[in-house]
Amino acid sequence: MMLGEESESADYWKACGDEALANGIKGVIMMGAHWDCLGDRIEVATNPSPGKSPVAYVHPSKYVNYKLVPELNSADRCISMLKDGGFNVGANPKFEWIHDTYLILIRMFPAGCPPTTIVSMNARFDPHFHLRVGSTLRPLRNEGYLFIGTGGAVHNLYRNVWAPMLKYRDNFAQETAPEGWALEFRQSVEDCMTQNRGPALRRAITRLMKHPQYRDAHATDDHFMSACFVAGAAGDWEDEQEEGGRLGAETWELTNMVS
């Protein structure tokens, strides 16, 4: 819902997109929060003309005319690299893009979608598995590809306060402060990302799934796996020399959910 509304986070994503374009990115490698495969399999989207799944509470005019640009050559490269890395991986030529990916791209790159490759999650939701997916594809960063993981720091639909949204279509209404468990886990996510670099970042992110408030913050694991994917892509030894993570923006909605 927040992806369809103006917010501080939306402005920050636009700034990130502007910076990426200024640095001449070749394309985007992306993992979302709504596409997963059974068994030990993962897939890479290879639909040359994907559609867009509808978004609840977001007017279609905000996304229907945005042209998606799947990068099939990069998809083939990702499949090859992941196979060489020992993954059970294949192409999915029928995948329709979901709001967790295309709405982010619209916010970051409103003037036009960059060449983009989407990698699925695996439905076993093993954090170390998804970290290794990111680590395996990491060499593409050196070629100018931007890695994006979409999900949420706190995302438990069962613990949200839905009344303002259902009554007034106001997902940003905060009639009360977020509950303590949400604030606690959100702070831990920020600490892990801003206080760790290199392999320490990988350890910190995967360790969050053992946090006492993790299951309150994530009733299901799907919105956390992309954090592991990105940590794998940005958590090598040589990344210790890079600038540390920073919290550029955050937006609370439905009282207890934050991204």
N, C-alpha and C positions, 0 to 999 in steps of 0.2 A: 504493500500500500504506500509506504513512504517513497518508493521509487517513482510513483506517479505524482508526487506533490513537491512543491518548492520547499527546500530545507537547507540548513547549514551544510549538511552532508552532501546534498546535490551540488551546491556551489563548490565544495571542496573537490568532488569527483571531476567537475569541469576543469578546475585548476590542474588536477593531476593529468587529465587528458591533454590539456594545452602543453604542459611540460613534456609529456611523452612525445607529442608531435614535434616540439621544438628540438628534441633530441634525435629525431629522425627514426622512430621505431619502424621496423620492417613489418610487424604484425603483432597479434595478440594470441597468447596461449592461455586458455581459460578453463577453470573448473567451477561449476556452479553448486547448487545445493538441492537440486530436484531430480537429477538423472543418475540412476545407479543401476548396476548390473548384478545378476545373481551368480551364485557359485563363486569362483575365483576370477571371474572375467571382468575386464573393463573394455570400453569401446571409445572410439573417436568418431566424431560426427563427420560424415562425408556427403551429406545431402547438398547437391550443388545449388538448389533453390529452396531453402527451408522456409516453412511458414512460421508463424508465431502463435503460441498457445495464448488464449485469452487471459486477462488479468482481472481478478475480482476487485471491484471498487475503483478501478482505474478506467477512465473513458478511453475507448479505442482510438480517438483522435490523437492521443498522446504517443501512439506507437505504430499504428497500422501502416503509415506511409514511409516509415524508416526502412531503407533498403539494407538488408543484411548482406555481408560479403564473406562467405565461407572461403577459407584458404585450403584448397584440396591438396596442393603440393606439400604444405606444412603438415596437413593431416597424415599424409603418407609417410612423411619423415618421422612424425611422432609414433606412428604404429611400428615402423621399423626399429626405432630406438627402444621402444618399450619391449618389443619382442626380443631384441638383443639383451635386454635387461632381465629377461626371464619371465615376463608377464604373459598371461593368457589374454591377448588383446586382439581386437578385430575392428573393422570398419562398420559403421551404421549409416547406410545411404538413405535412410528414411526418417532420420531424427528431425523433429520439429523443435525449433528453439523455444526455450521457456523464459519467463520473465526474469529469472535470477541472472540471466546473462544479457539478454538484449536490452533490458531497461537500464542496466549499468552502462552499456555501450552508448546508448542514447544520451545519457547524462554526461559521459566523459567526452564523447565525440559527436556532438549534435550536428556538425556540418557533414558528417559522413562516416560510415562504419569502416574501420580499418580491416584489413584481411585478418580473419579470426578463426582459430581452431579451438573446438570445445572437446574436452576430455571428460568422460564420465567418472563417477565414483564407483566403488564396489560396495554392494549392499551388506557386506559383513562389517563395514565401518571400523576397520582396524586402523588406528592412527599411524602406526609405523608403515603399513602398506601404502597409505596415501602419501606419507612423507617420502617414501622411496619412489613413488611415481614422479613427484616433483624433482627429486634428486636426479633421476634418470634423464629427465628432459632439461635439466639445468643448463647444459651446454648451449642451448638455443638462446639463452640470455646474452651470451657473448657475441651472438650474431645480430643482436638488435631486436629481439622479441621481448615484449612486455608480458610478464606473468600476472594474471589476475585470479584471485580466489574470492568468490562471493558466498556469503552466509550470514552469520550474525554473532556478535559477542554473547548476547543473551537472546535465545529464541525458543520459547516454550509457549506454544499457542494455548495450552491448557491453563496456564497461569496468567494469561493476559486479562485485562479488564475491557470487555467488548461493548459495554453499554453505550458510551459516547459514539462509537463507530456505527452501531446498529441504529441508534436514534437520530444522530445528527451527521453521520458520515465524517466524523472528526476523529481521525486516528491519532492526532497529536494532542488531544485533550489530556491533561494531567490533573485530574481532580484531586489526586493524592500523590505523594511522592512514591517512587518505586520502592518495592519491598526490599528488606535487608539482604535476602539471599541474592537478589538480582544485582544490587549495588556491590556486594562482596565479590561475586564472580566477575563482574565487569571490571573491577579494579585489578583483579588478578590477571585478566587478559591484557590490560594495559601494561602492567608491570612486566609480564613475560615478554611482550613485544618491544618495550622500550629499554629494558635493562639487560637484554641478552643479544649477542651476535654470534654468528658462526654456528658450530655444533651446539653451543649452549642454547641457542634459540630453538633448535630442533628438540632438544631434551625438554625445555620448558613448555613448549606448546603441547607435545604429546602427554606430558605429565599433568596438564590441566584436566584430562579426563579422569584423574584420580582425586580431583579437588572435592572437598565435602559438599560444595554447592553445585557440582557439575550437573547432576541429574535434575535439580530444580531449574537450572538455567537452560538445559537442553533435554527435553523429554525424549527426543529422538536425536540421533547422532548426525543426521544428514547435514545440518547447518554448521557443523564444526569441522568436517573433513577437509574443506578447502583451505582452512588455516594450516592444517598439516601439510597439504600439497604445497602451499606457498613457502612454508618453513623449509621444506625439502629443497625447493628451488633457490632459496636465499640463505641457506644455513651451512654452507661449506666453510672449510678452514679459511680460504682466501676472503670470505665475506666478513671475517673479523676486522678487516681493514676498512670496511664500508661504513658509511654513516649509520648510526643506530636507528631503530624504528621510532616513530613519533605519532602521537595522536593528533591528527589534523582537524578532525571534526567528529562529532557523534550526534545521533538523533534518537531520542526516546519516543516510542509510540505505544499505544494501548497500555500505558502505565508501566509495564514490566519488560518491554522488549527494546533492545538497543543495538544499533549498528553504527 
